[in-house]
Amino acid sequence: MTSKVSKKTTTPMTPQAAQRIQSATAKANGGNVPKGSFAARATSSAAKNSN
């Protein structure tokens, strides 16, 4: 029996990607980006990765 080993690759969140996510979320929520939403976390992650 063989076991499958998956290699998980990660791509850092870029400010441009976070901006697209935040824009789509804001459009869907009447201009608001809810606290703790994926868009908010993406923006935070992009800020950390840009330093």
N, C-alpha and C positions, 0 to 999 in steps of 0.2 A: 504494500500500500504506500502510495506517495502522498506527501502533504504539500499543499499549495502554500507558498509563501508570497504574500503580496507586498510589493514595494509601494509604500504610500509616498507619493511626491507632493510637495506643497508648493504653492505659488504665492508669494507675498502679495497682500492687497496693495494695489497702487492707488494713488489719489484720484486718478482718472476713473478707475473702476468704481471706487466708492462714490464718486460724484454721480455716475450714471445710476447706481443703485438708489442713492438718496433722492435724486430727481424723480425717478419712477415712483418711489414710496410717497414722496410729497404730492405728486399728481394724483395718486390713488386716495390720499387722505385729506384732500382739500387744502393742501399747502403745509400740512403738519407732518413732522417725522416723529413718531411716538418714541418716547424714552425707552431704551432697552430693546428696540426693534433691530432686525438684522441690519438695516441701513445705518442705524446709529453705531452698532458694533463695527461695521465695515469702515465707517469714517474714523473711528477711534483706532482701529488696526492700521489703517493707511497712514495716520498721523505718526504712529509709533514706528512704522517701517520707513518713513521718509527721513528720519534722523540718522 
